[in-house]
Amino acid sequence: MDYERLTKTYRQTQVQRLTDALSRLSSRPQVAADGRVVPGDRDLALGTGRRLTMAVLFLDLCGFSGRPAESAQEQEVLLRVFDFFFTEMIRIAEEYGGTVEKNTGDGLMAYFEDGEESGAKRAVACALTMMDTTSWLINPVLHESGVQEIEFRVGIDHGTVTVSEIGAAKRFRSLVAIGTTANVACKMLDVAKAGEILIGAHAFHRLPAYWQGWCRLRALETGWIYKSTGLPYPFYQYTGRWAYPLW
């Protein structure tokens, strides 16, 4: 995977993937059927977890709760939009070496472990591709279909996090990221506006110097401080986007 740029080969793969997704969605006369049983009832090993040094990415859709969703037809449209959008966002996260641990309904959380490339760099590259894909591939389809286009914001931070399974056996399971890094990345969404990628100072310092040049201080008094110094923990906005033409 090329984390420095968006390539023509990758874009061609995406176009084919989204074309297939549209064909699949349009061939289903009804996505949601009436029923009384919640699917996915599985056994759960409780209290297990992994402690990892990684970047945590939160994606949050903007204004989705205000979309019409009362009638069956409106719910059907939303379900198809969710399917079309999140299926591709999850695939992008995975292709950038991320693991999607949670879908929050109108968002998702993924983590990117450190390896040959910093998890912070891969998380930011992933966010850039998510933004680019939504602007140039997904939103044009929604616009042509008369559906409101999608806007979202992203929060990213880097540090040590424990990823753990919690729940009740045979009834509920959930994967949660425990640690300040995950909390900060999530809370950045309260500051971020639609179309913005915000990163914490720890993630900022894990980026290559020339990537840092695309960052500007977004918020200093964030409510978070360095424990060792008592100084505020800043948020940065990553302003760069993938360049065109594609390589």
N, C-alpha and C positions, 0 to 999 in steps of 0.2 A: 504494500500500500504506500502511495506517495503522500506524505503529510505536508509537503511544501506547496502543492498546487492541486488544482482540480484538472484531471486529464480528460482528453477526448474519449479515451477508452472507457473510463469510469462513467462518464456522462452517457455514452451510448448504451452501456449496461443498464443504467437507471431508466433511460427512455423506454427500453424494451420491457423492463420490469414493471414500470408504471402503466405501460400500454396493456400488458397482460393483466394487471390488477384491475384496470378499467373494464376490460373484457369480462373478467370473472365477476365483477360486481354487477355489471349491466345484465349479465345472463341469469342472475338470481332474481326471480320475480318478487320475492319478499325475503328480506334479510332476517327480520325478527318474527318469530312465531309465538303464538300464545302458549303459555305453559305455567306450571306452578313449582317446578323443581329447579333449584340453582345448580348448574353443572360444575364439575371440577371438584368433587368431594374426594379428598385424598388423605392418607395417613401422613403424619408430620412428626419428625424428630425434633423435639423442642429443645431450646436453649443452646443449640449448636451455633458456632460462629467462627469467623476468620478475622484476624487483625492484619490490616494491609495499609501500606503507604501508597496513596493513590490520589487522583483527581476525582472529584464528585461533580457531576453535571445535573442540574435541574432545568427542565424545559417546561414552560407554563404558557398555555394558550391565553390570549387576551380577548376578553369580551365574549367568551363562549357561553357563559351562563346566561347572557342576555339574549341569546338566539331563541327564536320560537321553537318550542318543544312540547306543545300541549297535545296536538292531534297526533294520530297514528302516522299520518303522512309526514308531518314535521319531524317526528322521532325517527322515522325511516331515513329521511334525508341526513339527519345528524349522524346516525349510525353508519351510513355509507361514507360520509366525510371522515369520521373517526377512523374507519377501516382503511380508507385510501391514504390518509395522512400518517397515522401512527405506524402502519405496517412499514412504510418507507423510512420513517424516522428511526425505528428500531433496527432495520437493516443497515442504515448508515452507521449508527452507533456500533453495531457489531463489526462492521467492516473496518472501522477505525480502531478496533481492538478493545472496544468497550463491552461491558456487561450490563444489560438493562435489568435492574433489580425491582423496579416498581413502576406501575402505571397508575397515576393518581386520578384518573378520570379525564381531566383536561390537561394532563401533563405527564411527564415521565422523569425518572431518575436513573442515571447510569454512572458506573464508575470505570475509571481507566487506570489500571495498575502501572507503576513505573516499570520500564523494560529498557530496550535499546534506545527508545525515544521516551522522553518524559511523559508521564500521564497527563500533565497539564497541557503540553503541546498538542497531544493527540485529542484531548477534549476540546480545545479551542478549534483545531482543524475540523473536528466533527461538527461543532456548532456552525462554523462557516459553511460547510457543505449542506447542513440542514437549512440554513437561511437561503443559500443559493438555490437549492432544489425547490424550496417552497415558492420563491419568487419567480423562477423561470420555468418550472415544470408543473407544479401542483396548482398554484393560484390561477394560471391561465385556463386550466381545465375547469376549475370551479367557476370562473368568470363566464366562460362560454356556456356553462350549464345554468347560469342565473343564480348561483349560490354565492353567498357572501365569502369573500376571500379570507384566508387565515393569516393572523398575526400572532407572533409569540415572542417571549423574552427568555433569556438564558442566564443562569447563575452558575459559576464554576469556582471551586476552591480546591486546594491541595493540602494533604496532611495524612495523619494516621487515623484510620477509621476501623471500627469493628463491624463487620457485616454479619448479622445474626438472624436465625429463623425463630419466630415467635408464633404462638397460636395455641389452639386447642385441637388435640388429635381428633381426626375424622370430621372436624367441623370447620376449621378456619386455619389458614396458614398465611404468613406474610414475611417477606424479607425486609429488614430494616437496617439502615446504616446508622450506627451509634457513634457519636463523637462531634466535637466542635466544628470540624471541617464540613460535615454534612449539614449541620445546623446553619452555619454561615452561608453556605451555597444556597440553601433554601430561602433564608431571610433576604438574600440579595434580590429576590423576585419582588419584594416590597418596594425596592428602590428602582429597579429596572423598568424602563418603558418598553412599549412594543418595538420590536426590531433591534433591541439592544442586547449585547453580550457583556455581562459584568463578570469580573474576576477578582478574587481576593488577592491580597499582597503576597501570600505564600505561592499562589499559582503564578502571579506576575513574575516573581523571582526565579521560577522554574522554566520560564520561556527563554528561547535564544534572544540575544541582545537586539537583533534586528526585528524580532517580533515585538519586543517591548516598545520599540519605536512607534508601533501602531496603538499604543495604550495612552490614555489620558486619565488623570485623576478624576473620578466621578463623585466620590463621597469620602470625606475624612472622618467626620463625627458620625460613625456608623452604629454606635452603641456597643461595639466590640473593642477590646483593648488587648495589647500584649501583656501577658501576666508578669513577665520578667521586668518590664520597664514602666508599665502603666500608660504607655503612649497609645493613641488611637490606632485601630487596625483599618487601613484604608481599602476602598473598593476602586477598581479601575474599569474603564470602559474600553473594550477592544474595538477599535474603529475600522480596522482593515476588513477587506472582503476579497474573495478570489478574483484574480485578474482575468480579463478576456483579451484576445482569443485564448481558448483552452489549448494546452500543450498537447 
